[in-house]
Amino acid sequence: MRNRNQWALAAVMAALLVGASWFCVSVWSETAAMPRYGNVILAMAAVLILVSGCGLIALMFYSQRKGYDEPARSDRTTRD
């Protein structure tokens, strides 16, 4: 039964991908061309977002490996 569910999920995801791709291409072909400076700004923004996302993920892995994500502990004894 699990195999059938996986195939159904894969089919639904593929259908969503095809539908979203069709929608993006149809909207892209209907709109006017962007000027060259717009393409340059868009490319720089995409690179900046990619670099900052990769940097944040690298910081997350660094923090996890150094133990900064561990719960706080105290070695002090409690007062009576």
C-alpha positions as CSV (number, residue, x, y, z in Angstrom):
1,M,0.0,0.0,0.0
2,R,2.9,2.3,0.8
3,N,4.2,2.0,-2.8
4,R,0.9,3.1,-4.2
5,N,0.8,6.2,-2.0
6,Q,4.3,7.1,-3.0
7,W,3.3,6.9,-6.7
8,A,0.2,9.0,-6.1
9,L,2.2,11.6,-4.3
10,A,4.8,11.7,-7.1
11,A,2.0,12.0,-9.7
12,V,0.4,14.9,-7.8
13,M,3.8,16.7,-7.3
14,A,4.6,16.2,-11.0
15,A,1.2,17.6,-12.0
16,L,1.8,20.6,-9.8
17,L,5.2,21.2,-11.3
18,V,3.9,21.0,-14.8
19,G,1.0,23.4,-14.0
20,A,3.3,25.9,-12.3
21,S,5.8,25.7,-15.2
22,W,3.1,26.3,-17.7
23,F,1.7,29.3,-15.7
24,C,5.2,30.8,-15.4
25,V,6.0,30.5,-19.1
26,S,2.6,31.9,-20.1
27,V,3.0,34.9,-17.9
28,W,6.6,35.4,-19.0
29,S,5.6,35.4,-22.7
30,E,2.7,37.9,-22.2
31,T,4.8,40.6,-20.4
32,A,6.9,43.2,-22.0
33,A,10.7,42.8,-22.1
34,M,12.6,44.3,-19.2
35,P,15.4,46.9,-19.9
36,R,19.0,45.7,-19.5
37,Y,19.6,47.5,-16.2
38,G,16.6,45.7,-14.8
39,N,18.1,42.4,-15.7
40,V,21.4,43.4,-14.1
41,I,19.7,44.4,-10.9
42,L,17.6,41.3,-10.8
43,A,20.7,39.1,-11.4
44,M,22.6,40.9,-8.6
45,A,19.6,40.5,-6.2
46,A,19.4,36.8,-7.0
47,V,23.1,36.3,-6.3
48,L,22.9,38.3,-3.1
49,I,20.0,36.2,-1.9
50,L,21.8,33.0,-2.8
51,V,25.0,34.0,-1.0
52,S,23.2,35.2,2.1
53,G,21.1,32.0,2.2
54,C,24.2,29.8,1.8
55,G,25.9,31.8,4.5
56,L,23.0,31.4,7.0
57,I,22.9,27.7,6.4
58,A,26.7,27.5,6.9
59,L,26.3,29.4,10.2
60,M,23.6,27.0,11.2
61,F,25.8,23.9,10.6
62,Y,28.8,25.7,12.3
63,S,26.7,26.5,15.4
64,Q,25.4,22.9,15.6
65,R,28.8,21.4,15.4
66,K,30.3,23.7,18.0
67,G,27.6,22.8,20.4
68,Y,26.0,26.3,20.6
69,D,22.5,24.7,20.0
70,E,22.7,22.5,23.2
71,P,20.4,23.4,26.0
72,A,21.8,25.5,28.8
73,R,23.3,23.6,31.7
74,S,24.6,24.8,35.1
75,D,27.2,23.1,37.2
76,R,26.2,25.1,40.3
77,T,24.6,23.4,43.2
78,T,21.2,24.7,44.4
79,R,21.0,26.8,47.6
80,D,19.0,25.4,50.5
